[in-house]
Amino acid sequence: CINLVTWSLSHEMQYYLLAPFVFALFSRPTSFRLPLLLLFICATFYVGRYLQPFAFLFTFLLGFGVNLIPRPAVKLRIKKSALVVGLCALHFGFNWLAFCHLNQLADAEAAIISALLIWICETKSETLERSRVLHLGALAGYLTYGFYLWHYPILRDFGGTFESWAANLAPVGWPQTILYHLFEFAIALPLSFAFAYLSYAFVESKFRPTLYDPVGRQKRSAPQRGEKPAGG
């Protein structure tokens, strides 16, 4: 299961070797750095179509380019709306292009929308208080890593079944894509959540009980009223 998820590490390690050169080229604030990076992204996307070792280099440069775009303050409700709309566009658009055998465009669509979501979600806004959903780890928190580990092998095991069900019920295109995702949400999502919780409850929490509790650690480390700070 873990090997299915960590396959990308080989690509990541190659790009980490290039990271210092990218930082050296684009770290200084100059007026031409963003257009130059866009030119690099387009060039690496084109080269990656013919040279497999460079197939995903454009995604690395695109992710770095997020740091070069100014981030104005964004209202929290805009962030939430952008997250929902962006994730739907990411998944439906990617699978529609993939079903149409436009795999390279599907990769580009996923990378561009992911970069835009990161840019929007990392902008300044009012403080986000933890809701019950966030506290349960459905979107962020202590189940995030479990989701990352489990969702891919589950999709690999059930993806072919979902695709055959969708193909039998709808023609190729948007109807088939929508059905495919409905099967994912109805079956793969609950399974991923369940396995992520089991991993957290019986594995992760046993090794590092306070790993996902930064607030609790701050409370425990802060001096109580009437107490002297350590070393004071």
C-alpha positions, 0 to 999 in steps of 0.5 A, spaced: 500 500 500 505 504 501 509 503 495 503 505 491 503 512 494 510 513 495 512 512 487 513 519 486 519 520 491 523 518 485 521 524 481 521 528 487 528 527 489 530 528 482 527 535 482 530 537 489 537 536 485 534 542 481 531 546 486 537 550 488 538 553 481 531 555 481 532 558 487 538 562 485 534 564 478 528 566 481 529 568 488 531 576 487 525 580 486 525 583 479 520 585 474 522 579 469 522 573 473 515 571 473 514 572 465 521 568 465 518 562 469 512 562 465 517 561 459 520 555 463 514 552 465 511 552 457 518 549 455 519 544 460 511 542 459 513 541 451 520 537 453 516 533 457 512 530 452 518 527 449 523 526 454 520 522 460 524 524 465 522 531 465 515 529 464 513 532 471 518 538 471 513 543 469 509 542 475 515 543 480 516 550 476 509 551 477 509 550 484 514 554 485 511 560 481 506 560 486 511 564 491 512 569 486 505 571 485 502 577 490 497 575 495 492 580 496 487 579 502 482 574 501 475 574 505 474 567 508 468 565 504 471 566 498 477 561 500 472 556 502 468 557 495 474 557 491 476 550 495 470 547 493 469 549 486 477 548 485 477 541 487 470 539 483 474 542 477 480 539 478 477 532 479 472 532 474 476 536 469 482 531 470 478 525 469 474 528 463 480 529 459 483 522 462 477 519 459 478 522 452 485 520 452 488 527 453 493 525 458 498 530 458 492 536 458 489 532 464 496 533 467 497 540 466 489 542 468 491 538 475 497 542 476 494 549 474 488 548 478 492 545 484 497 551 484 491 556 484 488 553 490 494 553 493 495 561 492 488 562 494 488 558 500 495 561 503 493 568 502 491 572 508 484 572 511 481 572 518 482 567 523 479 560 521 476 557 527 476 549 528 470 547 526 467 540 528 469 537 521 476 540 521 477 537 528 475 530 525 480 531 520 476 530 514 479 536 511 485 538 515 488 535 521 490 528 524 487 524 519 490 528 513 496 523 512 492 517 513 488 520 507 494 521 503 496 514 504 490 510 503 486 513 498 491 511 492 491 504 493 483 504 494 482 508 488 487 503 484 483 497 487 476 500 485 478 504 480 477 499 474 470 497 477 468 504 478 470 505 471 466 499 468 460 501 472 460 508 469 461 505 462 455 501 462 451 506 465 453 512 461 456 514 454 463 517 454 464 524 456 461 528 462 455 523 464 460 518 465 465 522 469 460 524 474 458 517 475 465 515 476 466 520 481 459 519 485 462 511 486 468 514 488 464 519 493 460 513 495 465 508 496 472 510 496 471 516 500 468 513 506 473 507 506 479 512 506 476 516 512 475 509 516 482 506 514 485 513 516 482 513 522 484 506 524 491 508 522 491 514 527 488 510 532 492 504 532 499 506 529 500 514 529 497 516 536 501 510 539 508 512 537 507 520 537 501 521 542 502 529 541 504 529 534 498 533 532 496 537 538 500 543 537 495 547 541 495 542 547 503 542 547 503 550 547 498 550 553 503 544 557 509 548 555 506 555 557 507 557 564 501 557 569 499 563 572 503 564 579 508 560 576 515 562 574 518 560 567 523 555 566 530 558 568 527 564 571 
